[in-house]
Amino acid sequence: MPEALSIRTAAESSPAAATAATAAPREIKVTARDVNVSYGEKQALFDVDVDIAARSVMAFIGPSGCGKSTFLRCINRMNDTIPICRVTGRIEVDGRDIYDPEIDVVQLRARVGMVFQKPNPFPKSIYENVAYGPRLHGMATNKAELDAIVEESLRRASLWKEVSDRLEQPGTGLSGGQQQRLCIARAIAVSPEIILMDEPCSALDPIATARIEELIDELTENFTIIIVTHSMQQAARVSQRTAFFHLGRLIEEGPTEQIFSNPKDRRTQDYITGRFG
Amino acid sequence: MTDLAVSRPVTAKPALDVSSDAAKARIRARYRAERRFRFYGIAALVVTTLFLAMLLVDIVSKGLPVFKAHSLVLDVAVTQDAIDPAGKRDAATIRAADLAPVMRDALKSAVPGPLGRLGDRTLVRLLSIGAADDLVADLLRNPALIGSTIRTRLLLSDDADIYLKAKGAVTSRRGDGTITPDAKSGAVAIAASGPAFAVDLARIKAVMVERARVLETEAARLDRSGGAAVSDKVADLRREAAELLGRARDPAGEETLDTRLPSLLLSINGGLVKVEKLKADSAVGTALLPLSAASASSDWSVVTYATPAGDRKITDLEIALLEHLRATGKVEAHFNTRFFTSGDSREPELAGIRGALSGTAWTMLVTLVLCVPIGVLAAIYLEEFAPKNRWTDIVEVNINNLAAVPSIVFGLLGLAVFLNFFDLPRSAPLVGGLVLALLVLPTIIIASRAALKSVPPSIKEAALGVGASHQQAVFHHVLPSAVPGIMTGTIIGMAHALGETAPLLLIGMVAFIVDVPQAITDASTVLPVQVYLWSDLPEPAFQEKTAGAIIVMLMFLFVMNAAAIMLRRRFERRW
């Protein structure tokens, strides 16, 4: 509840937060140091170090199998659900190690929301999809409060106009783009601080993609967004900073314009100019 | 990109020629294979459908008559002397009263008499032992009826009932000319004015020729297969056939009608004479129903009971009485409510499936209450929470093995554990339900696991992503999505349990139990065991009951499946 309040006040006070993120003294939200991940015998990530600024968009790019999704899933410990996955190193959110045994993984995931590659609404009504998280965390004490949260979340996901008259219909009956925005609404309903997006537009057509990208832009006012994408244009369009992964290593990280116009590493240059991948 | 392409060695591939003869032959072979496969599929379907249809037609045609029963509707004079001489009018007196005399009197007045001692005994035997049940119930409900004449329904015996249900057993031919009986009852000789019985005599002879042919065939079959051991039997058969043919060859010769030939009766002067010796112009026989006069009559007919007396359970006299009662409108066919309201009985006409139905219901209840929670929770644990190690592997393999264990083994287990060790009551639905629960659990666990596994993992991830715990994700999202599949598995398992007989035999649910069980600890039996018990009994009426019970069991299954499908549809629509 206090988190939700703080975010709402932030939304009212700082419409220019998105641009502020690129300014020099960055407020660091996520810090990763020496992160190594292996699935059984196979190591998927090697010594990843990265800092991610609050209320900005960080894009992870790289060829398939380079470990960018793996790293993303480390940030809300989604990899815990894979029994053979082993994570070492240190990942901090707001300066606290999230792999600390004292950290409750469920609370962590409430703070670090996630949007998946394929839209995956619950097989329930639109209302229930959004209300599930808040209800789970006791964020509303009565129906009116819950209604308010649902409405605000749907508005922020710019879905309210389309679905306000059919909240009781199944979420699975929406179009692909609408489903993905519903998933975003569901993620922001619990007022997370960070939203992880794992190729959120790869299953969508260009128009739906454009809407999601607009939405990401708006969400930057309140949330830290980390997005994995295969589309370099998308990374260039939505992100302030970009990290390039290759063969399990973080090759290069920096402001998006610099990565795309003047990459330091030859492999980054080869990738963004389409020489491989 | 280009440098990569250059570095790769280029090997020359043979070109694919789609117009060559070999290619065309390949295409033709592919089409042939496809057509062949379709044919196999259709053939398999046709064969299965045929067998299913045969099964259904057989069971339904055998079992449908069970839903009908025949009773006599008679005016019974319930005199105070016979029932309640002391005038107490209480239930105990009415229950203890012997209603046989009043029923016999009512019966006697319904047929022409006097019939003699044998006739009277036969008459009473037409009625079921439980014939008075309805009458007693009426009297209990209203004791004031004692002393009056009540029109009531008296249930017929199983043999009479079966006879009345059979169609075309009796044929009748109007006679020509005048015939004269010489007595009203007892032995009767009948003289005709001309060859009045020539047609019947010819018919009897034709039957004899047919029978001789059957005997010859039988003798030939025995001769081929039997060898020396059956040579006497073969000779006997041949002799009998030759004798029959010899008699049949003499068209005017007198015939003695024995129990291996159809029964011929003459209906004359309101009575019925069973013919024992027949010539073209005269007959000798016994009066089954007394004649009103020993005078010449031109209004007569020949009645034939085609089935020889030796091949049926019911005598000519019984048929004569039943036909008379039927002709006078005393026989009534009605829905056999008793089949659904009474328990088992040694008398087929009194036996019902109520006991077995209740036993089945109690047993299924116990099974369901145990199986669904245990099975589903076990499946959830194994699928979602159990660590994957050797221990859980062993558990998994053994659950799969348990599903294939012969059901009788579960019966032995139930006998050893529930009866001998835990000392639970024998023949009780409680134990039956426990045993069937063991039997069904593997099915439910396997089906539930499959259903849980088929829920896309993205649903669970989504729930985890908004901060649900693993358990919350499973119970809030994975389980509800798997419910239709789990229900299908449960229904399949329960249907399996519903038809299970073998394990129940071992825990004593195979006993002859007349009372309808009222609780899970009462001795009882279940539908399939009842079918098994009845199918073993010699009375033909029980064969009918067997088929009837099977029909009820199948209806049960259909209803269960229909309910399952409807529930599933509802659940799926809520998504």
Interface residues (C-beta under 8 A of the other chain):
Chain A: N76 M78 T81 P83 V106 Q107 R109 A110 G113 M114 V115 F116 K118 N120 P121 F122 P123 K124 Y132 G133 L136 H137 P170 T172 C183 R186 A187 A189 V190 G274 R275 F276
Chain B: M1 P387 K388 P456 S458 I459 K460 E461 A462 A463 L464 G465 V466 G467 A468 S469 H470 Q472 H476 H477 P480 S481 W575
